[in-house]
């Protein structure tokens, strides 16, 4: 009798094992198919071959995965200044997601190139020199880089949010963004949302632009978790892949994205460098209008933001 019960239990365990094996196999097959579908949709439009960059990144001492995020509208141009500079930080143990924006006019020391705006580092030596510049000036270690083409941003938004992303546009915007935005709460498609985060032709200039970028990232994060986008992830990553130049592999991206989306209501903490009352607007020969900052105050602020 005992032998019969043992055989039944063993047989039941095997059937469950086979069932889960088939289930995971089907999920893997579905995910791969969705990834390839998204990839095919974008490859023809993305076109140009990506530049391969050297990036000697290291892991943060606090256990964070820190990623240098760069926004660019100049595919294929190696000597382009970075339009947007951010540090995305993920801590797997704490389950925290953070985003620090560095103002592109911040006046810093660039290794081998003297003093200049921080976005010039990308023009002088690509993501690796920008990594060295951030390490030297702010003492932050960056493990990965990701350069997002603005065209890819548009495709991502239109794929993830066919009805648009809900944003409260604070004023009329049209100068130098190729679209016209009217004030008020509305749903923006990828092209109009890109215009919103790029607009800076007003009194607050680049400060307002950075604030809007962070606002949109938080809003996208909230809306992604609220609609349970996990089943869409493989296709979204496929759509984005041709437009993103990164040293991260697809598995790492999928792991971090799943972690974020699996907890409904999870938020993204944001910070801007330089912090309030820690900088002066100055004009420097050869560099133009720059932000001269208090490095000690901003190093400490950035360190505390990423560590806590």
Residue pairs with C-beta under 8 A, 6 or more apart in sequence:
30 234
31 233
31 234
32 234
34 232
34 234
34 235
34 238
35 234
35 235
35 237
35 238
35 250
36 238
37 235
37 238
38 159
38 234
38 235
38 236
38 237
38 238
38 239
38 240
38 241
39 238
39 239
39 241
39 242
40 238
41 155
41 159
41 238
41 239
42 152
42 155
42 238
42 239
42 240
42 241
42 242
42 243
43 242
45 151
45 155
45 242
46 75
46 149
46 151
46 152
46 242
46 243
47 75
48 75
48 76
50 245
51 76
51 78
51 126
51 245
53 126
53 127
53 128
53 145
53 245
53 247
54 126
54 128
55 127
55 128
55 131
55 144
55 145
55 247
56 128
56 131
57 68
57 131
57 141
57 142
57 143
57 144
57 145
57 247
58 141
58 142
58 143
59 65
59 141
59 143
60 66
60 89
60 140
60 141
60 143
60 306
61 141
62 91
62 306
62 307
63 91
63 92
63 93
64 89
64 90
64 91
64 306
65 89
65 90
65 91
65 92
65 143
65 144
65 256
66 87
66 88
66 89
66 140
66 141
66 142
66 143
66 144
66 306
67 87
67 88
67 89
67 90
67 142
67 143
67 144
67 145
67 146
67 248
68 85
68 86
68 87
68 127
68 130
68 131
68 134
68 142
68 144
68 145
68 146
69 84
69 85
69 86
69 87
69 88
69 145
69 146
69 148
70 82
70 83
70 84
70 85
70 86
70 122
70 127
70 130
70 145
70 146
70 147
70 148
71 82
71 83
71 84
71 86
71 147
71 148
71 150
71 153
72 80
72 82
72 83
72 84
72 147
72 148
72 149
72 150
73 83
73 149
73 150
73 151
74 80
75 149
75 151
78 126
79 123
80 122
80 123
81 104
81 117
81 119
81 120
81 122
81 123
82 104
82 119
82 121
82 122
82 130
83 104
83 119
83 198
84 101
84 104
84 213
85 101
85 102
85 103
85 104
85 118
85 119
85 130
86 99
86 100
86 101
86 102
86 213
87 99
87 100
87 102
87 134
87 140
87 142
87 306
88 97
88 98
88 99
89 96
89 97
89 98
89 99
89 100
89 306
90 96
90 97
90 98
90 256
90 259
92 259
95 259
95 263
95 266
96 269
97 221
97 260
97 266
97 267
97 268
97 269
98 268
98 269
98 270
98 271
98 305
98 306
99 214
99 217
99 268
99 269
99 270
99 271
100 270
100 271
100 272
100 273
100 302
100 305
100 306
101 210
101 213
101 214
101 270
101 271
101 272
101 273
102 118
102 134
102 138
102 273
103 118
103 206
103 207
103 210
103 272
103 273
103 274
103 291
104 117
104 118
104 119
104 206
105 117
105 118
105 119
105 206
105 289
105 290
105 291
106 117
106 118
106 273
106 274
106 279
106 290
106 291
106 293
107 115
107 116
107 117
107 118
107 282
107 284
107 287
107 290
107 291
107 292
107 293
108 115
108 116
108 117
108 118
108 121
108 133
108 136
108 137
109 115
109 133
109 136
109 137
110 116
110 118
110 120
110 121
110 124
110 129
110 133
111 129
111 132
111 133
111 136
112 124
112 125
112 129
113 120
113 121
113 124
113 125
113 129
115 284
115 287
116 286
116 287
117 287
117 288
117 290
118 130
118 133
118 134
118 137
120 287
121 129
121 130
121 132
121 133
122 129
122 130
125 132
127 145
127 147
131 142
131 145
134 140
134 142
135 141
135 142
137 295
137 299
138 273
138 295
138 298
138 299
138 302
139 299
139 303
140 302
140 303
140 306
144 246
144 247
144 248
144 252
145 246
145 247
146 244
146 245
146 246
146 248
147 244
147 245
147 246
148 240
148 243
148 244
149 243
149 244
150 194
150 198
151 243
152 239
152 240
152 242
152 243
152 244
153 190
153 193
153 194
153 243
154 190
154 191
154 193
154 194
155 190
155 239
155 240
155 243
156 190
156 236
156 239
156 240
156 243
157 164
157 165
157 189
157 190
157 193
157 194
157 220
158 189
158 190
159 232
159 235
159 236
159 239
160 220
160 224
160 229
160 232
160 236
161 187
161 223
163 187
164 186
164 187
164 188
164 189
164 192
164 193
165 187
165 188
165 193
165 216
165 219
165 220
165 223
166 185
166 186
166 187
166 219
166 223
167 185
167 186
167 187
167 188
167 193
167 196
167 215
167 216
167 219
168 184
168 185
169 181
169 182
169 183
169 184
169 185
169 186
169 188
169 196
170 183
171 183
171 202
172 180
172 181
172 182
172 183
173 180
173 181
173 195
173 196
173 199
173 201
174 180
174 181
175 199
175 201
176 198
176 199
176 201
177 194
177 195
177 196
177 198
177 199
178 191
178 195
179 191
179 192
179 195
181 188
181 192
181 195
181 196
181 199
188 196
193 216
196 212
196 216
197 209
197 212
197 213
197 216
198 209
199 208
199 209
199 212
200 206
200 208
200 209
202 208
204 211
207 272
210 272
211 272
214 270
214 272
217 268
217 270
218 267
218 268
218 270
221 260
221 266
221 267
221 268
222 265
222 267
224 260
224 261
225 260
225 261
225 263
225 264
225 265
225 266
226 264
228 261
228 264
229 236
229 261
230 258
230 261
230 262
233 254
233 257
233 258
233 261
234 254
237 250
237 253
237 254
237 257
241 250
246 253
260 266
269 305
271 301
271 302
271 305
273 293
273 298
273 301
273 302
274 291
274 293
274 294
274 298
275 297
275 298
275 301
278 293
278 294
278 297
278 298
278 301
279 291
279 292
279 293
279 294
280 291
280 292
280 293
281 289
281 290
281 291
281 292
282 289
282 290
282 291
282 292
283 289
283 290
284 290
